[in-house]
Amino acid sequence: MGVFLAILNAKAEGAGRVVMAVDPRNTSRRCPECGHTAKENRPTREKFHCVSCGHTAHADTVGAINVLRAGLVRREAQPA
Ligand SMILES: [Zn+2]
């Protein structure tokens, strides 16, 4: 954990919150329905269309879901 994140964490804990570093790679390429990850899932900047299962959504929505899930997984793996 870098110094910046350590400071951010300390401040967040003081405020009663938990901050987690989430790897942003692939968060907007991974299908929230089936987990298929491919750059082809993003035909345009705004659009998400899974080439595996056909799931469609706004790219920002997919990214937000994946970041949230990645955070929850880390939290379960490393209980405070
Ligand atoms: Zn899919």
PDB file of the backbone (N, CA, C, O) and the ligand in Angstrom, with CONECT records:
HET     ZN  A 101       1
ATOM      1  N   MET A   1       0.856  -1.212   0.000  1.00  0.00           N
ATOM      2  CA  MET A   1       0.000   0.000   0.000  1.00  0.00           C
ATOM      3  C   MET A   1       0.876   1.242   0.000  1.00  0.00           C
ATOM      4  O   MET A   1       1.799   1.379   0.804  1.00  0.00           O
ATOM      5  N   GLY A   2       0.565   2.133  -0.916  1.00  0.00           N
ATOM      6  CA  GLY A   2       1.361   3.352  -1.007  1.00  0.00           C
ATOM      7  C   GLY A   2       1.066   4.311   0.131  1.00  0.00           C
ATOM      8  O   GLY A   2       0.092   4.144   0.865  1.00  0.00           O
ATOM      9  N   VAL A   3       1.906   5.304   0.267  1.00  0.00           N
ATOM     10  CA  VAL A   3       1.737   6.278   1.351  1.00  0.00           C
ATOM     11  C   VAL A   3       0.411   7.005   1.225  1.00  0.00           C
ATOM     12  O   VAL A   3      -0.299   7.208   2.210  1.00  0.00           O
ATOM     13  N   PHE A   4       0.081   7.398  -0.013  1.00  0.00           N
ATOM     14  CA  PHE A   4      -1.165   8.128  -0.206  1.00  0.00           C
ATOM     15  C   PHE A   4      -2.360   7.303   0.248  1.00  0.00           C
ATOM     16  O   PHE A   4      -3.238   7.806   0.949  1.00  0.00           O
ATOM     17  N   LEU A   5      -2.392   6.026  -0.156  1.00  0.00           N
ATOM     18  CA  LEU A   5      -3.515   5.168   0.222  1.00  0.00           C
ATOM     19  C   LEU A   5      -3.550   4.945   1.723  1.00  0.00           C
ATOM     20  O   LEU A   5      -4.624   4.878   2.320  1.00  0.00           O
ATOM     21  N   ALA A   6      -2.375   4.828   2.335  1.00  0.00           N
ATOM     22  CA  ALA A   6      -2.326   4.633   3.785  1.00  0.00           C
ATOM     23  C   ALA A   6      -2.943   5.824   4.494  1.00  0.00           C
ATOM     24  O   ALA A   6      -3.704   5.667   5.448  1.00  0.00           O
ATOM     25  N   ILE A   7      -2.608   7.018   4.021  1.00  0.00           N
ATOM     26  CA  ILE A   7      -3.176   8.231   4.624  1.00  0.00           C
ATOM     27  C   ILE A   7      -4.683   8.280   4.378  1.00  0.00           C
ATOM     28  O   ILE A   7      -5.466   8.597   5.273  1.00  0.00           O
ATOM     29  N   LEU A   8      -5.065   7.962   3.150  1.00  0.00           N
ATOM     30  CA  LEU A   8      -6.486   7.973   2.805  1.00  0.00           C
ATOM     31  C   LEU A   8      -7.249   6.990   3.690  1.00  0.00           C
ATOM     32  O   LEU A   8      -8.334   7.298   4.184  1.00  0.00           O
ATOM     33  N   ASN A   9      -6.675   5.817   3.883  1.00  0.00           N
ATOM     34  CA  ASN A   9      -7.288   4.799   4.719  1.00  0.00           C
ATOM     35  C   ASN A   9      -7.462   5.288   6.147  1.00  0.00           C
ATOM     36  O   ASN A   9      -8.526   5.113   6.742  1.00  0.00           O
ATOM     37  N   ALA A  10      -6.413   5.906   6.703  1.00  0.00           N
ATOM     38  CA  ALA A  10      -6.467   6.396   8.075  1.00  0.00           C
ATOM     39  C   ALA A  10      -7.562   7.442   8.212  1.00  0.00           C
ATOM     40  O   ALA A  10      -8.326   7.426   9.177  1.00  0.00           O
ATOM     41  N   LYS A  11      -7.638   8.340   7.259  1.00  0.00           N
ATOM     42  CA  LYS A  11      -8.672   9.366   7.303  1.00  0.00           C
ATOM     43  C   LYS A  11     -10.053   8.741   7.168  1.00  0.00           C
ATOM     44  O   LYS A  11     -10.989   9.135   7.864  1.00  0.00           O
ATOM     45  N   ALA A  12     -10.180   7.764   6.270  1.00  0.00           N
ATOM     46  CA  ALA A  12     -11.475   7.135   6.049  1.00  0.00           C
ATOM     47  C   ALA A  12     -11.927   6.374   7.290  1.00  0.00           C
ATOM     48  O   ALA A  12     -13.104   6.416   7.647  1.00  0.00           O
ATOM     49  N   GLU A  13     -11.001   5.678   7.952  1.00  0.00           N
ATOM     50  CA  GLU A  13     -11.367   4.938   9.153  1.00  0.00           C
ATOM     51  C   GLU A  13     -11.804   5.890  10.250  1.00  0.00           C
ATOM     52  O   GLU A  13     -12.709   5.591  11.030  1.00  0.00           O
ATOM     53  N   GLY A  14     -11.144   7.048  10.299  1.00  0.00           N
ATOM     54  CA  GLY A  14     -11.545   8.056  11.279  1.00  0.00           C
ATOM     55  C   GLY A  14     -12.957   8.537  11.031  1.00  0.00           C
ATOM     56  O   GLY A  14     -13.651   8.945  11.962  1.00  0.00           O
ATOM     57  N   ALA A  15     -13.386   8.494   9.787  1.00  0.00           N
ATOM     58  CA  ALA A  15     -14.719   8.949   9.438  1.00  0.00           C
ATOM     59  C   ALA A  15     -15.722   7.792   9.448  1.00  0.00           C
ATOM     60  O   ALA A  15     -16.881   7.957   9.068  1.00  0.00           O
ATOM     61  N   GLY A  16     -15.261   6.632   9.883  1.00  0.00           N
ATOM     62  CA  GLY A  16     -16.161   5.493   9.967  1.00  0.00           C
ATOM     63  C   GLY A  16     -16.434   4.819   8.647  1.00  0.00           C
ATOM     64  O   GLY A  16     -17.461   4.164   8.468  1.00  0.00           O
ATOM     65  N   ARG A  17     -15.519   4.980   7.734  1.00  0.00           N
ATOM     66  CA  ARG A  17     -15.702   4.365   6.431  1.00  0.00           C
ATOM     67  C   ARG A  17     -14.534   3.447   6.124  1.00  0.00           C
ATOM     68  O   ARG A  17     -13.485   3.503   6.766  1.00  0.00           O
ATOM     69  N   VAL A  18     -14.742   2.602   5.128  1.00  0.00           N
ATOM     70  CA  VAL A  18     -13.672   1.722   4.693  1.00  0.00           C
ATOM     71  C   VAL A  18     -13.352   2.035   3.237  1.00  0.00           C
ATOM     72  O   VAL A  18     -14.237   2.069   2.382  1.00  0.00           O
ATOM     73  N   VAL A  19     -12.089   2.257   2.979  1.00  0.00           N
ATOM     74  CA  VAL A  19     -11.657   2.516   1.610  1.00  0.00           C
ATOM     75  C   VAL A  19     -10.818   1.337   1.151  1.00  0.00           C
ATOM     76  O   VAL A  19      -9.960   0.849   1.886  1.00  0.00           O
ATOM     77  N   MET A  20     -11.068   0.890  -0.053  1.00  0.00           N
ATOM     78  CA  MET A  20     -10.277  -0.208  -0.586  1.00  0.00           C
ATOM     79  C   MET A  20      -9.710   0.172  -1.936  1.00  0.00           C
ATOM     80  O   MET A  20     -10.365   0.840  -2.737  1.00  0.00           O
ATOM     81  N   ALA A  21      -8.498  -0.255  -2.175  1.00  0.00           N
ATOM     82  CA  ALA A  21      -7.892  -0.052  -3.478  1.00  0.00           C
ATOM     83  C   ALA A  21      -8.387  -1.159  -4.398  1.00  0.00           C
ATOM     84  O   ALA A  21      -8.211  -2.344  -4.112  1.00  0.00           O
ATOM     85  N   VAL A  22      -8.991  -0.770  -5.478  1.00  0.00           N
ATOM     86  CA  VAL A  22      -9.520  -1.740  -6.427  1.00  0.00           C
ATOM     87  C   VAL A  22      -8.784  -1.591  -7.748  1.00  0.00           C
ATOM     88  O   VAL A  22      -8.634  -0.490  -8.278  1.00  0.00           O
ATOM     89  N   ASP A  23      -8.337  -2.706  -8.259  1.00  0.00           N
ATOM     90  CA  ASP A  23      -7.651  -2.674  -9.543  1.00  0.00           C
ATOM     91  C   ASP A  23      -8.654  -2.298 -10.635  1.00  0.00           C
ATOM     92  O   ASP A  23      -9.607  -3.040 -10.871  1.00  0.00           O
ATOM     93  N   PRO A  24      -8.458  -1.167 -11.298  1.00  0.00           N
ATOM     94  CA  PRO A  24      -9.456  -0.714 -12.273  1.00  0.00           C
ATOM     95  C   PRO A  24      -9.362  -1.412 -13.617  1.00  0.00           C
ATOM     96  O   PRO A  24     -10.221  -1.225 -14.479  1.00  0.00           O
ATOM     97  N   ARG A  25      -8.312  -2.225 -13.801  1.00  0.00           N
ATOM     98  CA  ARG A  25      -8.169  -2.880 -15.100  1.00  0.00           C
ATOM     99  C   ARG A  25      -9.345  -3.821 -15.359  1.00  0.00           C
ATOM    100  O   ARG A  25      -9.765  -4.564 -14.471  1.00  0.00           O
ATOM    101  N   ASN A  26      -9.848  -3.782 -16.537  1.00  0.00           N
ATOM    102  CA  ASN A  26     -10.913  -4.676 -17.000  1.00  0.00           C
ATOM    103  C   ASN A  26     -12.272  -4.412 -16.354  1.00  0.00           C
ATOM    104  O   ASN A  26     -13.229  -5.133 -16.637  1.00  0.00           O
ATOM    105  N   THR A  27     -12.382  -3.406 -15.501  1.00  0.00           N
ATOM    106  CA  THR A  27     -13.673  -3.210 -14.841  1.00  0.00           C
ATOM    107  C   THR A  27     -14.763  -2.837 -15.828  1.00  0.00           C
ATOM    108  O   THR A  27     -15.941  -3.093 -15.578  1.00  0.00           O
ATOM    109  N   SER A  28     -14.383  -2.231 -16.952  1.00  0.00           N
ATOM    110  CA  SER A  28     -15.414  -1.865 -17.913  1.00  0.00           C
ATOM    111  C   SER A  28     -15.444  -2.823 -19.099  1.00  0.00           C
ATOM    112  O   SER A  28     -16.119  -2.579 -20.099  1.00  0.00           O
ATOM    113  N   ARG A  29     -14.700  -3.914 -18.966  1.00  0.00           N
ATOM    114  CA  ARG A  29     -14.686  -4.917 -20.038  1.00  0.00           C
ATOM    115  C   ARG A  29     -15.284  -6.236 -19.571  1.00  0.00           C
ATOM    116  O   ARG A  29     -15.531  -7.132 -20.378  1.00  0.00           O
ATOM    117  N   ARG A  30     -15.514  -6.353 -18.273  1.00  0.00           N
ATOM    118  CA  ARG A  30     -15.981  -7.628 -17.739  1.00  0.00           C
ATOM    119  C   ARG A  30     -17.508  -7.644 -17.668  1.00  0.00           C
ATOM    120  O   ARG A  30     -18.128  -6.721 -17.138  1.00  0.00           O
ATOM    121  N   CYS A  31     -18.103  -8.712 -18.212  1.00  0.00           N
ATOM    122  CA  CYS A  31     -19.558  -8.824 -18.205  1.00  0.00           C
ATOM    123  C   CYS A  31     -20.051  -9.124 -16.788  1.00  0.00           C
ATOM    124  O   CYS A  31     -19.606 -10.092 -16.173  1.00  0.00           O
ATOM    125  N   PRO A  32     -20.980  -8.291 -16.257  1.00  0.00           N
ATOM    126  CA  PRO A  32     -21.485  -8.540 -14.901  1.00  0.00           C
ATOM    127  C   PRO A  32     -22.413  -9.756 -14.839  1.00  0.00           C
ATOM    128  O   PRO A  32     -22.718 -10.258 -13.757  1.00  0.00           O
ATOM    129  N   GLU A  33     -22.851 -10.216 -15.987  1.00  0.00           N
ATOM    130  CA  GLU A  33     -23.755 -11.369 -16.021  1.00  0.00           C
ATOM    131  C   GLU A  33     -23.000 -12.697 -16.040  1.00  0.00           C
ATOM    132  O   GLU A  33     -23.294 -13.595 -15.251  1.00  0.00           O
ATOM    133  N   CYS A  34     -22.024 -12.816 -16.945  1.00  0.00           N
ATOM    134  CA  CYS A  34     -21.362 -14.115 -17.127  1.00  0.00           C
ATOM    135  C   CYS A  34     -19.868 -14.070 -16.812  1.00  0.00           C
ATOM    136  O   CYS A  34     -19.220 -15.114 -16.742  1.00  0.00           O
ATOM    137  N   GLY A  35     -19.317 -12.868 -16.621  1.00  0.00           N
ATOM    138  CA  GLY A  35     -17.904 -12.776 -16.258  1.00  0.00           C
ATOM    139  C   GLY A  35     -16.951 -12.755 -17.433  1.00  0.00           C
ATOM    140  O   GLY A  35     -15.741 -12.626 -17.248  1.00  0.00           O
ATOM    141  N   HIS A  36     -17.481 -12.880 -18.644  1.00  0.00           N
ATOM    142  CA  HIS A  36     -16.616 -12.860 -19.829  1.00  0.00           C
ATOM    143  C   HIS A  36     -15.940 -11.498 -19.941  1.00  0.00           C
ATOM    144  O   HIS A  36     -16.602 -10.462 -19.882  1.00  0.00           O
ATOM    145  N   THR A  37     -14.619 -11.505 -20.104  1.00  0.00           N
ATOM    146  CA  THR A  37     -13.864 -10.261 -20.201  1.00  0.00           C
ATOM    147  C   THR A  37     -13.186 -10.177 -21.557  1.00  0.00           C
ATOM    148  O   THR A  37     -12.372 -11.027 -21.919  1.00  0.00           O
ATOM    149  N   ALA A  38     -13.536  -9.135 -22.300  1.00  0.00           N
ATOM    150  CA  ALA A  38     -12.927  -8.945 -23.616  1.00  0.00           C
ATOM    151  C   ALA A  38     -13.095  -7.501 -24.036  1.00  0.00           C
ATOM    152  O   ALA A  38     -14.100  -6.861 -23.725  1.00  0.00           O
ATOM    153  N   LYS A  39     -12.089  -6.990 -24.755  1.00  0.00           N
ATOM    154  CA  LYS A  39     -12.231  -5.616 -25.233  1.00  0.00           C
ATOM    155  C   LYS A  39     -13.353  -5.518 -26.251  1.00  0.00           C
ATOM    156  O   LYS A  39     -13.911  -4.442 -26.468  1.00  0.00           O
ATOM    157  N   GLU A  40     -13.687  -6.651 -26.882  1.00  0.00           N
ATOM    158  CA  GLU A  40     -14.793  -6.659 -27.844  1.00  0.00           C
ATOM    159  C   GLU A  40     -16.147  -6.427 -27.173  1.00  0.00           C
ATOM    160  O   GLU A  40     -17.140  -6.158 -27.850  1.00  0.00           O
ATOM    161  N   ASN A  41     -16.187  -6.530 -25.842  1.00  0.00           N
ATOM    162  CA  ASN A  41     -17.438  -6.258 -25.123  1.00  0.00           C
ATOM    163  C   ASN A  41     -17.789  -4.772 -25.151  1.00  0.00           C
ATOM    164  O   ASN A  41     -18.894  -4.377 -24.781  1.00  0.00           O
ATOM    165  N   ARG A  42     -16.837  -3.962 -25.591  1.00  0.00           N
ATOM    166  CA  ARG A  42     -17.058  -2.513 -25.622  1.00  0.00           C
ATOM    167  C   ARG A  42     -17.010  -1.996 -27.061  1.00  0.00           C
ATOM    168  O   ARG A  42     -15.987  -1.478 -27.509  1.00  0.00           O
ATOM    169  N   PRO A  43     -18.129  -2.143 -27.783  1.00  0.00           N
ATOM    170  CA  PRO A  43     -18.143  -1.680 -29.180  1.00  0.00           C
ATOM    171  C   PRO A  43     -17.955  -0.173 -29.292  1.00  0.00           C
ATOM    172  O   PRO A  43     -17.378   0.307 -30.268  1.00  0.00           O
ATOM    173  N   THR A  44     -18.431   0.574 -28.312  1.00  0.00           N
ATOM    174  CA  THR A  44     -18.218   2.024 -28.294  1.00  0.00           C
ATOM    175  C   THR A  44     -17.855   2.422 -26.868  1.00  0.00           C
ATOM    176  O   THR A  44     -17.945   1.605 -25.952  1.00  0.00           O
ATOM    177  N   ARG A  45     -17.446   3.672 -26.677  1.00  0.00           N
ATOM    178  CA  ARG A  45     -17.062   4.173 -25.364  1.00  0.00           C
ATOM    179  C   ARG A  45     -18.216   4.081 -24.360  1.00  0.00           C
ATOM    180  O   ARG A  45     -18.004   3.804 -23.179  1.00  0.00           O
ATOM    181  N   GLU A  46     -19.443   4.317 -24.848  1.00  0.00           N
ATOM    182  CA  GLU A  46     -20.589   4.366 -23.934  1.00  0.00           C
ATOM    183  C   GLU A  46     -21.261   3.021 -23.730  1.00  0.00           C
ATOM    184  O   GLU A  46     -21.946   2.792 -22.733  1.00  0.00           O
ATOM    185  N   LYS A  47     -21.048   2.128 -24.705  1.00  0.00           N
ATOM    186  CA  LYS A  47     -21.871   0.924 -24.742  1.00  0.00           C
ATOM    187  C   LYS A  47     -21.118  -0.325 -24.309  1.00  0.00           C
ATOM    188  O   LYS A  47     -19.951  -0.518 -24.651  1.00  0.00           O
ATOM    189  N   PHE A  48     -21.818  -1.176 -23.540  1.00  0.00           N
ATOM    190  CA  PHE A  48     -21.290  -2.491 -23.200  1.00  0.00           C
ATOM    191  C   PHE A  48     -22.184  -3.529 -23.849  1.00  0.00           C
ATOM    192  O   PHE A  48     -23.404  -3.489 -23.696  1.00  0.00           O
ATOM    193  N   HIS A  49     -21.577  -4.458 -24.574  1.00  0.00           N
ATOM    194  CA  HIS A  49     -22.344  -5.534 -25.199  1.00  0.00           C
ATOM    195  C   HIS A  49     -21.497  -6.803 -25.123  1.00  0.00           C
ATOM    196  O   HIS A  49     -20.525  -6.961 -25.861  1.00  0.00           O
ATOM    197  N   CYS A  50     -21.883  -7.704 -24.219  1.00  0.00           N
ATOM    198  CA  CYS A  50     -21.106  -8.923 -24.018  1.00  0.00           C
ATOM    199  C   CYS A  50     -21.155  -9.802 -25.268  1.00  0.00           C
ATOM    200  O   CYS A  50     -22.233 -10.145 -25.755  1.00  0.00           O
ATOM    201  N   VAL A  51     -19.974 -10.160 -25.782  1.00  0.00           N
ATOM    202  CA  VAL A  51     -19.925 -10.998 -26.980  1.00  0.00           C
ATOM    203  C   VAL A  51     -20.192 -12.466 -26.637  1.00  0.00           C
ATOM    204  O   VAL A  51     -20.402 -13.288 -27.530  1.00  0.00           O
ATOM    205  N   SER A  52     -20.184 -12.791 -25.342  1.00  0.00           N
ATOM    206  CA  SER A  52     -20.404 -14.182 -24.933  1.00  0.00           C
ATOM    207  C   SER A  52     -21.878 -14.471 -24.674  1.00  0.00           C
ATOM    208  O   SER A  52     -22.424 -15.431 -25.217  1.00  0.00           O
ATOM    209  N   CYS A  53     -22.538 -13.637 -23.838  1.00  0.00           N
ATOM    210  CA  CYS A  53     -23.926 -13.929 -23.457  1.00  0.00           C
ATOM    211  C   CYS A  53     -24.917 -12.923 -24.022  1.00  0.00           C
ATOM    212  O   CYS A  53     -26.127 -13.128 -23.920  1.00  0.00           O
ATOM    213  N   GLY A  54     -24.422 -11.830 -24.623  1.00  0.00           N
ATOM    214  CA  GLY A  54     -25.323 -10.867 -25.239  1.00  0.00           C
ATOM    215  C   GLY A  54     -25.863  -9.804 -24.297  1.00  0.00           C
ATOM    216  O   GLY A  54     -26.683  -8.980 -24.701  1.00  0.00           O
ATOM    217  N   HIS A  55     -25.411  -9.811 -23.038  1.00  0.00           N
ATOM    218  CA  HIS A  55     -25.857  -8.808 -22.075  1.00  0.00           C
ATOM    219  C   HIS A  55     -25.455  -7.412 -22.550  1.00  0.00           C
ATOM    220  O   HIS A  55     -24.325  -7.192 -22.986  1.00  0.00           O
ATOM    221  N   THR A  56     -26.408  -6.463 -22.458  1.00  0.00           N
ATOM    222  CA  THR A  56     -26.089  -5.097 -22.839  1.00  0.00           C
ATOM    223  C   THR A  56     -26.379  -4.154 -21.684  1.00  0.00           C
ATOM    224  O   THR A  56     -27.315  -4.368 -20.914  1.00  0.00           O
ATOM    225  N   ALA A  57     -25.568  -3.107 -21.570  1.00  0.00           N
ATOM    226  CA  ALA A  57     -25.750  -2.108 -20.521  1.00  0.00           C
ATOM    227  C   ALA A  57     -24.923  -0.892 -20.885  1.00  0.00           C
ATOM    228  O   ALA A  57     -24.118  -0.923 -21.816  1.00  0.00           O
ATOM    229  N   HIS A  58     -25.136   0.187 -20.132  1.00  0.00           N
ATOM    230  CA  HIS A  58     -24.271   1.346 -20.306  1.00  0.00           C
ATOM    231  C   HIS A  58     -22.894   1.016 -19.725  1.00  0.00           C
ATOM    232  O   HIS A  58     -22.788   0.425 -18.651  1.00  0.00           O
ATOM    233  N   ALA A  59     -21.856   1.403 -20.442  1.00  0.00           N
ATOM    234  CA  ALA A  59     -20.497   1.051 -20.015  1.00  0.00           C
ATOM    235  C   ALA A  59     -20.187   1.561 -18.605  1.00  0.00           C
ATOM    236  O   ALA A  59     -19.500   0.883 -17.841  1.00  0.00           O
ATOM    237  N   ASP A  60     -20.683   2.737 -18.259  1.00  0.00           N
ATOM    238  CA  ASP A  60     -20.413   3.274 -16.924  1.00  0.00           C
ATOM    239  C   ASP A  60     -21.065   2.425 -15.842  1.00  0.00           C
ATOM    240  O   ASP A  60     -20.506   2.249 -14.759  1.00  0.00           O
ATOM    241  N   THR A  61     -22.250   1.898 -16.138  1.00  0.00           N
ATOM    242  CA  THR A  61     -22.949   1.046 -15.176  1.00  0.00           C
ATOM    243  C   THR A  61     -22.157  -0.230 -14.935  1.00  0.00           C
ATOM    244  O   THR A  61     -21.986  -0.664 -13.796  1.00  0.00           O
ATOM    245  N   VAL A  62     -21.680  -0.821 -16.013  1.00  0.00           N
ATOM    246  CA  VAL A  62     -20.888  -2.049 -15.906  1.00  0.00           C
ATOM    247  C   VAL A  62     -19.624  -1.794 -15.083  1.00  0.00           C
ATOM    248  O   VAL A  62     -19.266  -2.585 -14.211  1.00  0.00           O
ATOM    249  N   GLY A  63     -18.958  -0.682 -15.375  1.00  0.00           N
ATOM    250  CA  GLY A  63     -17.739  -0.357 -14.640  1.00  0.00           C
ATOM    251  C   GLY A  63     -18.007  -0.193 -13.154  1.00  0.00           C
ATOM    252  O   GLY A  63     -17.236  -0.673 -12.322  1.00  0.00           O
ATOM    253  N   ALA A  64     -19.106   0.488 -12.816  1.00  0.00           N
ATOM    254  CA  ALA A  64     -19.450   0.716 -11.411  1.00  0.00           C
ATOM    255  C   ALA A  64     -19.758  -0.599 -10.705  1.00  0.00           C
ATOM    256  O   ALA A  64     -19.330  -0.818  -9.572  1.00  0.00           O
ATOM    257  N   ILE A  65     -20.497  -1.468 -11.374  1.00  0.00           N
ATOM    258  CA  ILE A  65     -20.836  -2.774 -10.785  1.00  0.00           C
ATOM    259  C   ILE A  65     -19.568  -3.573 -10.516  1.00  0.00           C
ATOM    260  O   ILE A  65     -19.417  -4.176  -9.454  1.00  0.00           O
ATOM    261  N   ASN A  66     -18.666  -3.572 -11.478  1.00  0.00           N
ATOM    262  CA  ASN A  66     -17.453  -4.373 -11.337  1.00  0.00           C
ATOM    263  C   ASN A  66     -16.526  -3.825 -10.262  1.00  0.00           C
ATOM    264  O   ASN A  66     -15.898  -4.596  -9.537  1.00  0.00           O
ATOM    265  N   VAL A  67     -16.430  -2.498 -10.149  1.00  0.00           N
ATOM    266  CA  VAL A  67     -15.592  -1.916  -9.103  1.00  0.00           C
ATOM    267  C   VAL A  67     -16.183  -2.255  -7.735  1.00  0.00           C
ATOM    268  O   VAL A  67     -15.456  -2.602  -6.804  1.00  0.00           O
ATOM    269  N   LEU A  68     -17.486  -2.153  -7.625  1.00  0.00           N
ATOM    270  CA  LEU A  68     -18.146  -2.475  -6.357  1.00  0.00           C
ATOM    271  C   LEU A  68     -17.917  -3.937  -5.983  1.00  0.00           C
ATOM    272  O   LEU A  68     -17.588  -4.249  -4.839  1.00  0.00           O
ATOM    273  N   ARG A  69     -18.091  -4.818  -6.943  1.00  0.00           N
ATOM    274  CA  ARG A  69     -17.896  -6.251  -6.677  1.00  0.00           C
ATOM    275  C   ARG A  69     -16.460  -6.553  -6.296  1.00  0.00           C
ATOM    276  O   ARG A  69     -16.206  -7.338  -5.383  1.00  0.00           O
ATOM    277  N   ALA A  70     -15.515  -5.928  -6.997  1.00  0.00           N
ATOM    278  CA  ALA A  70     -14.104  -6.166  -6.692  1.00  0.00           C
ATOM    279  C   ALA A  70     -13.819  -5.742  -5.255  1.00  0.00           C
ATOM    280  O   ALA A  70     -13.073  -6.416  -4.545  1.00  0.00           O
ATOM    281  N   GLY A  71     -14.410  -4.630  -4.825  1.00  0.00           N
ATOM    282  CA  GLY A  71     -14.229  -4.157  -3.455  1.00  0.00           C
ATOM    283  C   GLY A  71     -14.827  -5.127  -2.453  1.00  0.00           C
ATOM    284  O   GLY A  71     -14.221  -5.401  -1.418  1.00  0.00           O
ATOM    285  N   LEU A  72     -16.005  -5.648  -2.748  1.00  0.00           N
ATOM    286  CA  LEU A  72     -16.668  -6.573  -1.837  1.00  0.00           C
ATOM    287  C   LEU A  72     -15.886  -7.868  -1.718  1.00  0.00           C
ATOM    288  O   LEU A  72     -15.782  -8.441  -0.633  1.00  0.00           O
ATOM    289  N   VAL A  73     -15.333  -8.334  -2.843  1.00  0.00           N
ATOM    290  CA  VAL A  73     -14.540  -9.565  -2.813  1.00  0.00           C
ATOM    291  C   VAL A  73     -13.320  -9.376  -1.936  1.00  0.00           C
ATOM    292  O   VAL A  73     -12.993 -10.235  -1.116  1.00  0.00           O
ATOM    293  N   ARG A  74     -12.643  -8.242  -2.111  1.00  0.00           N
ATOM    294  CA  ARG A  74     -11.446  -7.972  -1.292  1.00  0.00           C
ATOM    295  C   ARG A  74     -11.808  -7.892   0.176  1.00  0.00           C
ATOM    296  O   ARG A  74     -11.054  -8.351   1.034  1.00  0.00           O
ATOM    297  N   ARG A  75     -12.964  -7.307   0.467  1.00  0.00           N
ATOM    298  CA  ARG A  75     -13.367  -7.156   1.849  1.00  0.00           C
ATOM    299  C   ARG A  75     -13.622  -8.523   2.493  1.00  0.00           C
ATOM    300  O   ARG A  75     -13.278  -8.750   3.653  1.00  0.00           O
ATOM    301  N   GLU A  76     -14.234  -9.431   1.716  1.00  0.00           N
ATOM    302  CA  GLU A  76     -14.491 -10.772   2.233  1.00  0.00           C
ATOM    303  C   GLU A  76     -13.196 -11.546   2.425  1.00  0.00           C
ATOM    304  O   GLU A  76     -13.058 -12.332   3.362  1.00  0.00           O
ATOM    305  N   ALA A  77     -12.238 -11.311   1.512  1.00  0.00           N
ATOM    306  CA  ALA A  77     -10.981 -12.036   1.574  1.00  0.00           C
ATOM    307  C   ALA A  77     -10.102 -11.533   2.719  1.00  0.00           C
ATOM    308  O   ALA A  77      -9.301 -12.286   3.273  1.00  0.00           O
ATOM    309  N   GLN A  78     -10.259 -10.252   3.068  1.00  0.00           N
ATOM    310  CA  GLN A  78      -9.422  -9.660   4.119  1.00  0.00           C
ATOM    311  C   GLN A  78     -10.301  -8.962   5.146  1.00  0.00           C
ATOM    312  O   GLN A  78     -10.391  -7.734   5.146  1.00  0.00           O
ATOM    313  N   PRO A  79     -10.953  -9.724   6.023  1.00  0.00           N
ATOM    314  CA  PRO A  79     -11.847  -9.101   6.999  1.00  0.00           C
ATOM    315  C   PRO A  79     -11.105  -8.139   7.918  1.00  0.00           C
ATOM    316  O   PRO A  79      -9.999  -8.426   8.375  1.00  0.00           O
ATOM    317  N   ALA A  80     -11.722  -7.005   8.180  1.00  0.00           N
ATOM    318  CA  ALA A  80     -11.076  -5.973   9.001  1.00  0.00           C
ATOM    319  C   ALA A  80     -10.979  -6.426  10.455  1.00  0.00           C
ATOM    320  O   ALA A  80     -10.465  -5.691  11.298  1.00  0.00           O
TER     321      ALA A  80
HETATM  322 ZN    ZN A 101     -21.867 -11.952 -20.611  1.00  0.00          ZN2+
END
